Amino acid sequence: MPFTTLEIELTGQIATIWMNRPDLHNAFDEILIAELTAACIALDEDQDVRVVVLAGRGKSFSAGADLNWMKRAANNGLDDNLNDARALAGMLRTLAEMQKPTIARIQGAALGGGMGLAAACDIAVASSKAVFATSEVKFGIIPSAISPYVLRAIGARQAYRYFQSAERIDAARAREIGLVHETVEPEQLDARVQEVVAALLTGGPGAQAAAKQLIRAVANQPINHTLVEDTAHRIAHLRATPEAREGIAAFLDKRSPAWIGE
């Protein structure tokens, strides 16, 4: 896949998507949005890839939207702005709904849309030097496209503060409010990401995809007959799959299942 704003690094079953605009702090424009969408689709379809890591070259993870792109958009009509907004929203949804586990590796600033990218990934591991913000109101706009993923991570109560104040959120605070799962010293970041990757590779790929679908189906839903019946159907279906039979047999035989070490 020839990209101009991304680098795809394949190491065994792990794919790392490197946003590669370090001089612009990996801010995204229409090209990066289109390329990241295409990369997520391609890697999700690649049977040799088990885990996808999203990372940024240089000092920053992503500074969000490229202000020159935003300036151009401000001079466009409503239809063009709507198309741009739909492309951004579609990219975030494509990332968030990948079947495979996704990890955000956050070494520095993740601002605006960059914070949205971190929240859209399943797992976020950050350096203690990382900093976050929903800074959009400072530019007279709102964190609209990223809001479903940031709200999912930090909840409405925290969003009321940070969506309006645009305050910087340090790594410790980001972990406290649920935006990131772990924070480590900068020199430990890659090692910790690899430890999380190793844990993910022990799970069945079909089960992990089903687990992500389960969370989306169950989160924030009332516990009623319809929901309970849905969960029963999901586990009954999975128990009958070859992957589940292999996983149970491997446990009883005290061996690794077939999907480990392939």
C-alpha positions, 0 to 999 in steps of 0.5 A, a space after each residue: 500500500 503506497 502511502 504519503 502520510 503513513 508508514 506500515 510496519 509489519 512484525 510477525 502478527 503485529 502491524 504498526 501504523 505510523 502517522 508520519 508527519 512529524 514536522 506537523 506533529 502528525 496533524 491530519 488533513 484530508 490525505 491522512 484521513 483517507 490513508 488511515 481509513 484505507 490502512 485500517 480496512 486493509 489491515 482488518 482484512 489481512 489474515 496474517 495480522 492479529 494486532 494493530 498498533 497506532 503510533 506517531 513519528 516524532 515528538 507528538 502522537 497527533 496534534 489533531 486537525 491540520 490548521 491549514 486544512 481547517 482554514 481551507 475548510 472554513 472558506 468552503 461551502 456547507 457541502 464541502 465541509 460536510 463531506 470533510 466532516 463525514 470523512 473524519 467521522 468515518 475514519 474514526 469509526 473505521 478505527 474504532 470498529 476494527 475486528 482486531 485489537 487496537 492499541 494507541 502508543 502515545 509518546 507525546 501530545 494527543 490534542 483534539 482529533 489526536 485525543 480522539 484517535 487515542 480514545 477510538 483505539 481499544 487500548 491506550 498506553 501513554 508515556 508519562 510525558 504525554 499530554 491530551 486536550 479537547 482544544 477545539 473550543 479555542 478555535 471556535 469549534 467543537 470536538 464533534 467527530 471525536 465525541 462518541 469515543 472520548 465520551 465512551 472513555 471518560 464519561 459525560 461528567 468529565 467531558 462537560 469540563 474538558 470539552 468547554 475548558 480545553 485544559 491540558 490533561 497530563 498523563 496521570 490525569 488521563 489515566 485517572 479519568 479513564 482516557 488511557 489504561 496505563 502510563 509508563 516512563 518514556 523509555 518503557 513505552 515500547 516494552 509495555 506496548 509489547 507486553 500488552 501485544 503479547 497478552 492479546 496474542 494469547 486470545 482467539 482472534 474470533 473470540 476477540 472480535 466477538 468480544 468487541 461486538 459484545 461490548 458495543 451491544 451491551 454497554 449502557 443498555 438496560 438489563 432486560 430479557 432482550 439483552 440477556 437473551 442476546 448474550 445467551 445467543 452469543 455464547 451459544 454460537 461461539 461455543 460451537 465454533 472450531 476456535 472455541 473447540 480448539 481452545 477448550 481442547 488445548 486447555 484440557 490437553 495442557 497445550 497452547 491453542 493453534 492460534 498461538 505461534 502461527 
